[in-house]
């Protein structure tokens, strides 16, 4: 029986933390004097290039490092757009609908990130050999639309 990967349930929480500044940590003054913050020294465009190399979870963690990083990351639609387009590869209908409804790239990502992880797990066969509900303990599930279930069924039939 192939080993089943579980979907971590804290992705939505981590992404939600990016939306509000409540979790921003003030830097330790003495540490920041010894190790200057690169974002203070570089133009914002260069900091955005560096942050642009991070995945969504790392980007959210970085936004909680200090107020400067929080504001640079929070205010950059291009960073969130890049991450959202990765999610769109799996959840195109949902992302397109949310963008059409006027949601920002960031909120669209927060809304659809967990859904894309779950859908990817289904499409790659992580749940192909489940024999009891006990095997799903700790796995976060959510409602999926009819078209998504059709894609999943087709993937199962093609295996």
Secondary structure, 3 states (H helix, E strand, C coil): CCCCCCCCCCHHHHHHHCCCHHHCCCCCHHHHHHCCCHHHHCCHHHHHHHHCCCCHHHHHHHHCCCHHHHHHHHCCHHHHHHHHHHHHCCCHHHHHHHHHCCCCHHHHHHHHHHHHHHHHHHHCCCCCCCCCHHHHCCCCCCCCCHHHHHHHHHHHHHC
